[in-house]
């Protein structure tokens, strides 16, 4: 492991403040380092779209990341994140196409920013969710370790559930960027206009629309967990902890009356810790 590159990744993940990074403590050192590098990669690619000064810069940075992945799999990466990823790619057999798919997902965000792109129906949204979250679930599952190949199906489905939760939680924040991830046919079904979301003055049956998103996300968690073979449940504990944290967040959003256009609902740190400990020790079953 390139220690300087890994230090860069640790700083990147620490500054993110994500709950996901807090479950890495459960992992042995090689897995912890691999997950830190993977998460840093996700943050870098996401930031090159979200934080770019203009669209041309974002396109250039996405192209640079595509080149960096080529160099990673040619065993000559140059960026600190891909240098830190190299041992993980070699040790856990992480597929090149998953990293490429993740970059493709971030490029879809750029199209939304440039062209006001929307998702007509769940099928189109599902492709986006797979690229930005499903493949992260697959890569993570490989790092955590598995015996039964059905675990990869669980991991992809869990990634979808986590992203559906993000979409519901971040409706207001995304609208502030001019982004709407909710499928257009569902907006029409509940009589909610795009303009009402962008101006944070919901019309139609907004609560019904949010309940619909809530129910789908919870159903997707149930489907994911049903796919996880018992033999791999212990190895996949970090993912199970994330599922529990996100499901509790979903319930808190619903309990609060879906205030997602006004604020981002999150759990206090002490509550997150309690959930992580209980699930990590097997005291709470999902």
N, C-alpha and C positions, 0 to 999 in steps of 0.2 A: 504493500500500500504506500502510495506517495503521501507522506504525512502532511506536507504543505498543501497539497490539493485537498486532502481530507479536512484539514482545518478550515479551508475556504468553504467547504460544504457544510461543516458544522455551524459556521457563522451564518450562512444563508438560511439554514433550517431554523436556527434559533431566532432570527429576526422575523421569521414568518409568523410566529405565535400560534401555529396550527396545533390542534389537539392530536393530530396524527403523529407528530414527532414525539409526543410525550409517552407513547407506548413502546418506543424503541428500547427502553430500559429493560424490557422483558427478554430481549434477544441476546444470544451470545455475541461476542465482539465481531466476528466476521459478518454475521447477518446485520448487526447494528450499523456497521460501517457501510454495508451495501445499501441498506435502506436509507441512510443519511445521504449517500450519493444520489440515489434514485430520486429522493424527494427534492434535493437541490436542483437536479435536472428539470423536474417538473416546474419548479419555481422560476428557473431561468427562462424556460421557453414561454411560460405564461407571462412573465414580466416583459419579454421582448415585444409582446403585443399590447399589454395593458399600459406599459409605461413609456412606450415609444413617443418621441416628440412629433412624429408624423407617420403617415402610412408608408411612405417610401422607406423610411428607416426600419419600420417593422418588417417589411418585405425583405429587406437586405439582411436583417438579423435572423429571420426564419431560414433564409437561404444558407446563411453561415452555419446554423445549427444542423441543417441537412448535411452539409459538408463535414461537419464535426462528427456526425454519426458514421459517415463513410470512413473517416480516419480512425474512429474508435474500433471499428470492425476490421480495419487494416492494421490494428495494433500500434497506431502512432497518433493518438489523440494529442491535442495541444491545449485545450481549455482545462482549467482545474477540475471542473465537474466531470468531464469525460475521462480525464486521467484517473480520477477517483473511482469512476465506474468500471474501468478496465478489469480490475480483479474480480468484480462481481459478475461481469459478463462471462468471464472465463470460468469462474467457479460454479456458477448456477445456470449456465447455458441460456442466458437471457436473449431472446430472439431480436434480431435487428428490426424486423417488421413492426414490432410493438413500439419501439422508439419512433419509427417513421410515422406510425399511425397517430401517436401522441402529437407530433409536430403538425400533422394534417389537421388534427382537431383545433389546435391553436390558430392555424390558418383560417379555419372556418369562423373563428371569432373576428379575425381581421376583415373578412368579407362582410360580416355583420356591421362592423364599424364603418367600412367604406361605402357599402351599398344599402345599408338598412335591411340586410337579409333577415328573413324570418323562417320559421319552421311550420310548414303547412299542417303537418299532422305528426302523430307520435312516431311513426316510422322514421321520418327524417330526423327528428330529435334524437331517436334511439341511436342513429349512426354517430351523431356528435357525442352523445354520452359514452358510447363505447370507446371512441377515440381518446377522449380526455380523461376518462375514469375507468372504463372496463379494462383497458390494457394496463393501467396502473395496478388494478386488482390482480391481473394475471402475472405481471412482473413481481409483485409483492408475494404472491402465493409461491412462486418458484424460489424466492429467497427464503421464505419461512420454512419451506420444505414440505413435501407431500409424498405419499405412497400410492394413492389411488388417483388416476388421471381425471376422475370425475370432480376432483377438487378444483380443477381449473374452470370447470363450468360454474361451480359455486363462486369462484373468485370474480369471474366476469359479471355474474349477476349481482354480486354484492357491490361491485364498482358502479353498476347502473343505479342501484338503490341509493348509494351515497350521493351520486350526482343529482338524482331527482330531489333528494333532500336539499342539496345546495341550491338548486333552482328555486325551490319553494322559499327557503330561508332568505335568499338574496334578491327577491323580486324587486324591491325598492332600490337596492344598490345597483342592480343591473339596469334598471330603468333610468337611473341618473346618468349612466353611460350611453343611453340610447339603445340599450339591448333589451330584447324581449325573447325569452326562451320558451315561454308557454306556447303550445301549439295553437295555430290560428283557428283551426276548426273548433277547439275547445273554448277559445275566447268567444267565438260566435255562438256556440251552444249556450253559454251562460250570459250572453248579452254584454260582455265587457269589451270596451274599445281599447285599441292601442293607445290612443291619446289619453285616456283616463289613467292608464298605467304610467305613461311618461310624465304626466303632470301630477301624479300621486293623488288623484281625486277619483277613486273608483266608481264606476257606474255598473248597472246591471246587477247580477247576482255574484258579486265578487267573492263573498264568503263561500257560496256554493262551489265556485271555481277552485278556491283554495282547498276546500274539503275534498274535492275530486283529486287534486294533486297529492294531498295527504294520504288518502286511501290507496292510491296507486303506489306511492312510495312504500307504505307499510306492507302492501301485498308483495312488492318486489323483494323486501327483506325476507318475508316468509318463504318465498320461492327460493331465494339464495340459500337460506339456512337449511331448507329441506334437501338441497343438493350436496351439502357437505358430508362426506363419509365420516363415520365415527372414528376411523383409524387416524384421520388427520386433524381431528378437532383440537387436540392439544397443540400441535405445531402451528395451527392457524389462529391461535389466541389473539395475537395483535389485531387481526381483522375483525374478530368477534368483539373485541373491546370497542373498536371504531363503530361497528354496527350498533352496539348498545348506546354509545354516546350520541350517535346521530338519531337513533330512535327516541331517546329521551328528549333530544332537542325538538324533534317533530311534535312530541306530545306537549311540550312546553309552548310551542307555537300555537297549537290548537287551543290549549288551555287559556292562552292570552287573547284569543279571539282573532288570530291571524293578522297581527299588526305589521305585516312584512313590508308594507309600503312606507311606513313611518320609521321603523327601526329594525335593526338586526337582533333577533332573539338568540341568546346564547346562555349556556349554563355557567354558574359560578365555578371557580376552580375547585373548591372543596367538594362540590357535588360530582364534578368530573372524576376527581381522584377516588371518591367512594365507589363510583360505578366501575372504574378501571380495576380497582382492587377486588371487588366482588366478582366480576366476570373473570379476571385473571386467575383468581383462586378457585374458580368453579362454584362459587357460592350462589351466583345468579345464573339460571339457565336461560338461554335465548330460544 
